[in-house]
Amino acid sequence: MAMLYQLIVYVPAGDAENLKEALFAAGAGKYENYDRCSWECGGRGQFRPLRGANPAIGSIDTVEYVEEIKIETLCSVENLKKVLRALKENHPYEEPAYGVIELKTLEDFK
């Protein structure tokens, strides 16, 4: 099995479906005989734009609270750069909060 990564990203609730579509179109969410695989949950994010920022939401030096969705999906090593480019191009934030984790499966421990 090809090396898999888990992509975790936080996005304003109103932008979650559009971002998922872009990630799936770039190759995220595929696992064996399934595609468009993801998991999500809602929560409240916060941030404070500092001087020099160009925030899509909020004002400089003011803490902003946003209802966000945490999206988790899978990505092969072959598609990872394309998926991350799609994330950056389609996320509404100037600096999206995301992380990538290398996954291990049972086959990795033989």
N, C-alpha and C positions, 0 to 999 in steps of 0.2 A: 504494500500500500504506500502511496506517495506521502511525503511528509505533510502534516496538517498543522494549521495554525488556527487559534481562536482569536477573532477580532471582537473587541469590546469598545463600544462608542456610546457617548451620551449626546442626545440631540433634543432640541425643543419638541414637545409633543406634537405640535402642528406640522413639523417637518419630517417626522419619523417615516411615514410611508414613502415619501419621495426619496429619502436617503436609502431606504431598503431597496427600492427599485433600482437605483443606481449601483448599489453594491452587488445585487444579484446579476444585473446586466454585465458587470465587470468580471463575474465568475465566482463570487462568494456564495455560500449557502449550498454547495454541492457536496453530498456525501453518499458514496456508493450509488445505489439506485434511486436516490432522492435529490431534489433540488429545492431552492428557495427555503432552506432550513434556517430558522433563527429562533431566538428566545428573547423576550423583552419584558420589562417591568417598568412601572412609573415611579417617580420620586421627585424631590425638589433639589435642584442644583443651585449653587451660588457662586458668584465671582465678583471681583471689583476691578474694573478696567483702570489701569494706571496711565499716567501721562505718556503719550506716544502710541497708545492703543487706538484702534479704529473699530469700536464695538458695534456689532450688528444690533445688539440689544443693550440698553443701559447707558449710563453716563460716566465720564471720567471721575474717579475718586468716590464713586457711590456704589455700595454693595447692591447687587441685583440678584433677585431670587426668581428662578424660572422653573416651571413644571416641565420636566424632561423625561425622556424615555431612555432606558439603558437597553441597547441592542447587542446581543451576542450572536455571532455567526461563525461558520467555519470557512477556511480558505486554504487552497493548496499552495505549496511553495511556488508553483508555476504562475499562479494568478495574483500573488500577494502584492507586487508592485502596482499592477493595474488596479486592483481593488483599493489600495491606499490612495492612489491618484484620484479615483472616483470619489472616495470619501472627502478628500480635500477640496475637490471641485464642486461638490454638491452639498456640503455641510454649510449651514448659514453662518456659523461663527468664524471669526477671523482666525482663531486658534482652537480647533476642535479638540476636545478631551477624548483620547482613545488610547488603547493599548493592544499589543499583539503578544500572544503566548504560544510557544511551541507545545503541541500536544503529543502525548505518548498513548499508544493503544496496547492492547494485550500482545499483539504481534511484536512489539518492540522489546518485550521481556522474555523472549524465547532463548 
